[in-house]
């Protein structure tokens, strides 16, 4: 009987919640202005990106990702923000994606 409860307790712990990454709010996204916001302002507002890529043309791609899986897989949420920074350090474009609007 003890083994059953130990196994059950382990299964409950493994099925718990998991969260990772950096959640970005609507207000933070709304503050991004193409052609005006700088890379430094973006990082000051959003924190360090979860991924960063340098392109051969001098542009950079910064990304912030967030994922939350609720208890037993209920209440999932994903979110992504990709920002292209020009060689001049200014935001050229951005794309937002996710499982919730």
LUMVO-433832 format. One record per atom (N, C-alpha, C, O): residue in one letter; z negated, x negated, y. Coordinates in pm, whole numbers, plus 32768, in hexadecimal, padded with zeros to 4 digits. Example, Ala and Ser with C-alpha at 12.3 -4.5 7.8 and 13.67 -1.06 7.14 Angstrom:
LUMVO-433832
A7CF47AD97DC7 A7CF47B327E3E A7CF47AD87EB6 A7CB27A707EB4 S7D3C7AFB7F1F S7D367AA97F96 S7CED7AF68003 S7CDC7AC38072 
***
This chain:
LUMVO-433832
X80007FAE7F89 X800080008000 X80007FA9807F X80447FC880E0 X7FB37F3B807C X7FAF7EE180F0 X803A7EAB810E X80617EA18182 X80857E8780A5 X810D7E5180B9 X81667EB880FE X81B77E948153 X81587F3580DA X81A87F9E8118 X818D7FA381AE X81EB7FA581FD X810E7FA681D5 X80EB7FAE8263 X81137F2F82AE X813B7F358322 X81067EBC826C X81317E3E82AB X81C87E4082C2 X81F67E1A832D X82147E6D8260 X82A67E75826D X82CC7EDC82D7 X83287EC68325 X82877F4D82D8 X82A17FB4833B X82847F8083C8 X82D37F958424 X82157F3D83D9 X81F17F04845C X82577E9E848B X827A7E9A8501 X82877E4A8430 X82ED7DE88452 X836F7E2D847B X83AF7E0484DC X83957E958434 X840F7EDF8455 X84047F1F84E0 X84657F1F852B X83917F548501 X837C7F928584 X83877F2885F2 X83C47F428659 X834D7EB385DC X83557E498640 X83E47E198653 X840F7E0086C4 X84307E0D85E6 X84BA7DE085EF X85147E478631 X857C7E248669 X84EF7EC5862B X853F7F308666 X85187F4C86F6 X85447FAF8730 X84C67EF98731 X84957F0C87BA X85017EF78822 X85767EE48801 X84D87EFA889E X85337EEB890F X855C7E598922 X85137DFD88FD X85D17E47895D X86017DC18980 X864C7DCA8A05 X869D7E248A19 X86307D6C8A5F X86717D688AE1 X86937CD88B01 X86447C7D8AE8 X870A7CC48B39 X87307C3D8B60 X87917C3E8BD4 X87DB7C9F8BE8 X87917BD28C21 X87EE7BC48C8F X87B37BED8D14 X87397BF98D22 X880A7C018D74 X87E37C1F8DFE X88207CA48E28 X889A7CAF8E33 X87CC7D098E3F X87FC7D8C8E6D X881D7D858F01 X87D07D4E8F50 X888F7DBC8F28 X88BD7DBE8FB2 X88BA7E4E8FE3 X88F07EA78FA1 X887C7E669056 X886F7EEF908A X88ED7F1990D6 X89407EC690FC X88FA7F9B90EA X896A7FD29138 X89697F9A91C7 X89D27F7C91FF X88F27F8E9201 X88E67F5A9289 X89177EC99291 X89587EA292F3 X88F97E7A922A X89277DEF9229 X89BF7DE99220 X89FE7D989265 X89FA7E3D91CD X8A8D7E3F91C1 X8ACA7E6F9244 X8B2F7E379271 X8A907ED39282 X8AC47F0992FF X8AC17EA29370 X8B107EAC93CE X8A697E409367 X8A5F7DDA93D0 X8AC97D6C93C4 X8AD77D1B941F X8B147D6A9355 X8B7D7D069343 X8BF87D2F9393 X8C2D7D9D9380 X8C257CD893ED X8C9B7CF4943E X8D087C8D9420 X8CF77C169437 X8D787CC093EA X8DE97C6793CF X8E187C279451 X8E257C6A94B7 X8E2F7BA5944C X8E5F7B5E94C1 X8DF27B389524 X8E0F7AFC958B X8D757B5B9506 X8D087B3E9564 X8C8E7AFF9521 X8C5B7A9A9550 X8C5E7B3B94B3 X8BE67B099470 X8BFF7A7F9435 X8C667A6893F5 X8BA07A24944A X8BAE799C9415 X8B6B7991938C X8B1B79E69365 X8B8D79279344 X8B4F790E92C3 X8AB778FD92D3 X8A6A79319282 X8A8D78B6933B X89FE78A19353 X89B67925936D X8947793A933B X89F3797F93BB X89B77A0293D6 X89AD7A559357 X894B7A9B9340 X8A157A4D9305 X8A187A969287 X89A77A6A922B X89607ABE91F2 X899579E7921B X892C79B391C4 X88A279D091FF X884479EB91B4 X889579CC9283 X881579EE92C2 X87F07A8092A7 X877B7AA09296 X88547AD892A3 X883D7B67928C X88277B8991F9 X87CD7BD591D7 X887A7B4F91A0 X887A7B759113 X88317B1590B7 X88147B379044 X88127A9E90E8 X87D87A399090 X884779E9904D X88BD7A059060 X882079868FFE X888279338FBA X88D479868F57 X889C79DB8F12 X895779708F51 X89AA79BC8EF2 X898A79968E62 X895779298E46 X89A879F28E07 X899479D58D79 X8A0679818D41 X89F679428CD9 X8A7979818D84 X8AE479248D5E X8B3678FD8DDA X8B3979448E3E X8B78788A8DCE X8BBA784C8E41 X8C3377FF8E0D X8C2877B28DAD X8CA878138E4B X8D2377CF8E20 X8D6B77978E9A X8D7877DA8F00 X8D99771A8E8D X8DEF76DD8EF4 X8E8076EA8EC5 X8E9E76CA8E52 X8ED977178F1B X8F6777208EF9 X8FB176A88F35 X8F81766A8F93 X9026768A8EFE X907476178F2A X90A876278FBA X90C875C38FFB X90B376A38FEB X90E476B99074 X907576B090DD X908D76CC9153 X8FFC768A90B4 X8F8C767C9112 X8F3576F7911D X8ECB76F1915C X8F5E776790E2 X8F0B77DE90E6 X8E9F77D5907B X8EA87786901D X8E397826908B X8DCA782D902C X8DB878BE9002 X8DD4791A904F X8D8978D18F89 X8D6A79568F57 X8CD579568F35 X8CA979098EE0 X8C8979AD8F77 X8BFB79BB8F5D X8BE37A408F1A X8C227AA48F3D X8B8A7A438EBA X8B6F7ABE8E72 X8ADB7AD78E5C X8A8E7A7B8E42 X8AB67B548E67 X8A2F7B818E4A X8A3A7BEB8DDE X8A8A7C488DE9 X89EA7BDD8D74 X89EF7C3C8D04 X89627C6D8CE7 X89007C258CFA X895A7CE88CB8 X88DA7D268C96 X88EF7D808C1E X89547DC58C14 X88907D7F8BC3 X88957DD98B50 X88077E058B2D X87A97DB58B2E X87F97E838B0E X87797EBB8AE2 X87937F138A69 X87EA7F6A8A6B X87487EFB8A00 X874E7F4F8989 X86C37F8C8978 X86617F458968 X86BD800F897D X863D80558973 X8607805588E5 X864680228889 X8592808D88D6 X855080958854 X85AC80D587EC X85E281418803 X85BD8092877D X861180C1870D X86A280D88738 X86E8812986FD X86CF8091879F X875A809C87CB X877781118826 X87EA812A8848 X870F8159884F X872181CE88A5 X871081A38937 X86B2815A8957 X876A81CE898E X876081AE8A1C X879F81298A40 X876580DC8A8C X8816810F8A0A X885B80918A29 X889780938AB4 X88C480FB8AE5 X8898801D8AF5 X88D8800F8B77 X89127F828B80 X88CF7F208B5F X898F7F798BAC X89CC7EF78BC5 X8A057EF88C52 X8A287F618C89 X8A0D7E818C8B X8A3D7E768D14 X8A797DEB8D27 X8A447D898CF4 X8AE77DE48D6E X8B247D648D8D X8B5D7D638E19 X8B907DC88E4A X8B547CEF8E59 X8B8E7CDD8EDE X8BD37C558EDD X8B957BEE8EC1 X8C567C548EFB X8CA57BDA8F02 X8CD67BCC8F91 X8D127C298FC8 X8CBE7B578FCE X8CE77B3F9058 X8D3D7AC2905C X8D187A599028 X8DB27ACE909C X8E0B7A5B90AF X8DF27A24913B X8DFC7A6B919E X8DD179A39140 X8DB6795D91BD X8E2D790291DB X8E5478B39185 X8E65790C9253 X8ED578B79279 X8EAB7826928C X8E347807928E X8F0D77CF9298 X8EF2774192AE X8EA4772B9330 X8E6376C49341 X8EAB778C938B X8E627784940A X8DD177B493FF X8D8877B29462 X8DA677E09387 X8D1D780D9373 X8D04789E9396 X8C9078C9939C X8D6E78EA93AE X8D64797793D6 X8D9079D19362 X8DEB79AD9316 X8D507A459355 X8D737AA592EC X8E027AD692FE X8E267B099368 X8E547AC59294 X8EDD7AF89296 X8EE37B84925A X8F277BDC928F X8E9B7B9891EB X8E9B7C1A91A9 X8E247C23914B X8DE47BBF912C X8E097C9E911E X8D9F7CB090B9 X8DC07D299064 X8E097D83908D X8D877D288FEC X8D9A7D948F8D X8D127DB58F4F X8CC57D5C8F2B X8CF67E348F45 X8C787E608F08 X8C977EB58E8E X8CF57F058E8F X8C487EA48E25 X8C5A7EF48DAC X8BD27F158D72 X8B6D7EDA8D98 X8BD17F748D17 X8B527F968CD6 X8B57801B8C92 X8BB980658C9B X8AEA80398C4D X8AE080B58C02 X8AA881288C55 X8AAD819B8C2A X8A7381098CCC X8A4081738D25 X8A8281638DAC X8A9980F28DD7 X8AA181CF8DF0 X8AE281C68E74 X8A88818C8EDF X8AB1817E8F52 
***
